[in-house]
Amino acid sequence: MSDRPTTDRTSPPTVLMFPDPARDSVNPYQSLLAGALREAGSTVRGVSLRRLRRGSVLHVHWPEMPLHDPDTGRMLKRFGRLAAQVLLARVRGVPVVWTVHNLRAHDGARPGLQKLLWATFPRLVDGWISLSRTGVAAARAEFPALRRARSIVVHHGDYHSVTTRPDRAAARRDLDLDTPGPVLAMVGRVKPYKGVEELVRAFAELPDPDARLVVAGGCEDPGLRGRLEAAAAADPRFRPVLRRVPQEQLDAVLAAADLVVLPFASVFNSGSLLLCLSAGRRVLAPRTDVFAETAAEVGEAWLRLFDGPLGAGTLRAALAEPPATGAPDLHDHDWSRIAAEHRGFYAELAAARSR
């Protein structure tokens, strides 16, 4: 097993991804990876049974995704299809790679099938990718079967190619945030585990009448949505945008913000953090292993960490810090480097399979 970045060697000609990187997705991570691999010379396609043959590699992201389908019949069909694809890859000598984005499905959907998935799938992978150094030990502890598979650390890619930096004053006007006070924001899918209610409570304790809080992202939990809408009715400074937000509007929210707060109660990896840093926004986040690893890269001028519960005092202290200048150093998150590391790992696994 190896946790060291590999160099780019002859790569299998076809990378078959699950889910299909061409699908419509809130998070463009997969499409950015596919684009970088294609630029490096790989063919990237969605997986199908007929495409699984020697000379290809099956790269799985989010194997739990079928379990989120609310239609039980369709969910079982999707879940069974993925199982058949992984098993056929094993039979045909096609390397199976897993990028470990999460240790569990966040919403706990269909616990019986989740138990089956996590008991079997990690045993079927030839190699796996961690998006952080701290994630390696956590993944091996959660899935002991991964200890026998090859592994590599490849950082989460940046979002420079999909973000813009609108004028701050214009963004505030467009969002009806034309205020002399500070603007705080939280972006990304709005889920209970992300600590959004803790943020809303801390913000409510800020006495500044000119302060604003924007929470922008889809919210599929009706109970959480109702509580946030009630909080907005009680405090008009709080502006929830609880729907899927197009990238240009996310860019405007980030441009308008003095500080982005990501108070996740539980986090293994965070695309939202990379989005904010790619947009040149300061971030406040709890002191977790993965956030601490990123803070060591970019510096606490860009990623300020807090300990304990989030309160108004923590928000005030972060807002009082002088603004960061320039841009955070995200060279380890460059997609051309990431593509080369993926291609080298694919080639290592293919060579091992052929032996």
Secondary structure, DSSP 8 states (H G I E B T S, - for coil): ---S--------SEEEEES-TTS--SSTHHHHHHHHHHHTT-EEEE--GGG--TTEEEEEE-TTGGGG-S-HHHHHHHHHHHHHHHHHHHHHT--EEEE---SS-TT--SHHHHHHHHHHGGGG-SEEEESSSHHHHHHHHH-GGGGGSEEEE------TTT-----HHHHHHHTT---SS-EEEEES---GGGTHHHHHHHHHT---TT-EEEEES----HHHHHHHHHHHHH-TTEEEE-S---HHHHHHHHHH-SEEE---SS-S--HHHHHHHHTT--EEEE--HHHHHHHHHH-TTTEEEE-SS--HHHHHHHHHS----S----GGG-HHHHHHHHHHHHHHHHHHHH-
